């Protein structure tokens, strides 16, 4: 019994032990899938951070799991060990075991193996380094170490980190000569990640992966060319002159505080564009390919020079740059012995240098930023210039007084000014000759200021010289004041702005420079041929019916030689004081001259201003204009219109190509005042001959009255040639500008009977700087679009002439068929003994009773809206009796054919074919001009090469 009990207890013990062991094994022993991430991590640490000892164990960098509160064990057994034996890890296959250290299993670690995959081809010549069947340029893991290239510190697995590796992708080509540094199959200039480190170029602090930060790297893109000699600094395939992001940091140039990426901010950088040339000697300061004298944005900060508070980007506002340049100019004209003025200039320069420089995109005006210093400089200069021969003692006292005021007003710089005053005294004791030599050296070394800065310097000099000039000519001024008449004051429209906006873009966009002269002459020769063809078609097909049916008695819209051979006509019209005259002065560079058109807020005299080209400036009256070949058709409107015509001839490049007309401003009044000439008919005469029409509006005057409605009604059918200019847009707040545009469109579009509103340009067309807070970039972009549109109208003048000729031919045809319809109705209702005059008058007075318009529209497919009103024909037939005309069938002859057939052929075929003919001839003429230019350029280059090869022969 006792034995049985012992065996029973023993069995229970064994059962309990076996269950416990199974439970422990089930909890503690992780599966293979759970172990794999830790195994791969351990392998990765073996190649990077781990330390391998002689037993082949890897020292674990992970913290121990002694503090783990998980009672179920988990992976605590692994965490409790200090090392992991690589040899005891069970991998899925032997290939994974090899890839840990030795991919080809030749006993040589991969980082020391010249042939990692053991295919007999050295790594630098192997297109598939790790032998996985994927070419290197498509392989995400070139060296087959299980780490993706963009996370691998050693892409080619040669044991040398990428930052120190001269051949990152292991293709045998050094990085400086490798067109694909990271071996990803993308050329460097197309690669978003040049060094293959997983960081995009614009976010990468080390672009070429050489271990040197971009701000300290002499070769930013790693192409072997130092930065100041590299034409493509960031290696993106775009040359520096055309690159919007010079250093490749993801910031466009005009928003980049460090343009060349050298770690020095722009305002402190002596070489702004990193081309190796000091700013003071650099002809292209911002490296945009545009020379400084032609660059509208000198420092490349995205702000145009005329709006930039710091044009050259040196951190010093323009006002103080002007003072410095003005001082240098004064040094050339003053005597060397004039120590007093020299001391004052040094003090003013010292005050400018001591003034704080704000790092902002649009700095405030100098008067707001430096009010104290400017007042002091002006007071000092005025005191010095008023006294012609100051004594040394009084001079010293005068120098101390302003300095004491400066100390009281600027206590922060008190100590610095005292030290500088002592230095000035020591310098004053030196010989004047030495000072003059130093000044001349400084002037020779000074950089060439841009045009805007030089103008500001000249103005500052004139402002400094004004007190002395006024003090020296007081007696003469008194005499002039006595001779001044009240009428003379009315001629002065206002002061010329100090900082006028540049007009250079006008010549460029309108192609007024001499480089376009050859192309203009070629197209002009072709245009003359086409214009002669238009005249031939008019004489043969249009004029016979025009004369036969007396079209000139019906309409004022004529077509003859002046309309065919005249220059393109640019027409400006709109309400009063919208800025039309200012725009004409701006386009022709006629602002602030004795012959400029009168401008101002008050309504200008109601003149038709006509601007034409002339060798000399000349003002023409209405009689002279009416006698001119181009405007001879205005004589029919009577003497009243001739008195309202005023012409201005001037030598302007724009007026060589076009004639510009300004219609008097429309002044809406409650009481309709009758004019001494047909104003609307005169306006229609100009509208019919205009190549492009601009309606100019002031944002403060958007009302539309009866006069404006009548003018807009005359523009029906001309919507494609009509543009709207919302002038003086800089006076409107940006948030209100959109609302003003919408209101103007809603007012005008319905009156023009157009479902699609005309194009609108929102800008300010004069040289005055834009007002503070105005959207300068938007206004300038709109102005450039306006100028391009104007140039397009000039280029399409032949197409406009062809369209005008065809439009006139259609009117003549419709008129002839209308008269023929009246005649057929007359002959159908005429009786043998009836009164022909009574029958004709009844038809003319009541055409609706005879269905003349409906029948003509049905039989000839002519739109009712293209025909004149019955009242027009009632007046026409009173002058020309209906029964005196011939029917169209009676005008045909055996030899000459029918005139109406010739006119239909001209409308349908001959005139449209002229447009294609002009296009082909223009293209051939331009191609020949380009070939001649290319040949001349190649001849010059060959001659230059010959001269360089054998200079003795040329000498």
Secondary structure, DSSP 8 states (H G I E B T S, - for coil): -HHHHHHHHHHHHHHHHHHHHHHHHHHHS--HHHHHHHHHHHHHHHHTT--B-TTSEEE--S--STT---TT-TTHHHHT-SEEEGGG---SSHHHHHHHH-SS-SSS-GGG-SSTT-SSS-GGG-SSTT-SSS-GGG-SSTT-SSS-GGG-SSTT-SSS-GGG-SSTT-SSS-GGG-SSTT-SSS-GGG-SSTT-SSS-GGG-SSTT-SSS-GGG-SSTT-SSS-GGG-SSTT-SSS-GGG-SSTT-SSS-GGG-SSTT-SSS-GGG-SSTT-SSS-GGG-SSTT-SSS-GGG-SSTT-SSS-GGG-SSTT-SSS-HHHHHHHHHHHHHHHHS-TT-HHHHHHHHHHHHHHHHS-----SS---HHHHSHHHHHHHHHHHHHHHH-SS--HHHHHHHHHHHHHHHHHH-GGGHHHHHHHHHHHHHHHTS-HHHHHHHHHHHHHHS----HHHHHHHHHHHHHHHHHHHHHHTHHHHHHHHHH--HHHHHH------SS----HHHHHHTT-SGGGHHHHHHHHHHHHHHHHHHHHHIIIIIHHHHHHTTGGGT-S---SHHHHHS-EEEEEE-BTTSSHHHHHHHHTT-TTSTTS----SS-----EEEEEE-SS-EEE-HHHHHTSSTTGGGGGG-HHHHTTEEEEEE--TTTTTEEEEE---B---SS----SS-HHHHHHHHHHH-SEEEEEEETTB----HHHHHHHHHTTT-GGGEEEEEE-GGGS-HHHHHHHHHHHHHHHHGGGT-SS--EEEE---SSS---TTS-HHHHHHHHHHHHHHHHHHHHTHHHHHHHHHHHHHHHHHHHHHHHHHHHHHHHHH--SSS-HHHHHHHHHHTGGGGTHHHHHHHHH---GGGS--HHHHHHHHHHS-GGGS--GGGG-BTTTB-HHHHHHHIIIIIHHHHHHHHHHHHHHHHHHHHHHHHHHHHHHHHHHHHHHH-HHHH-
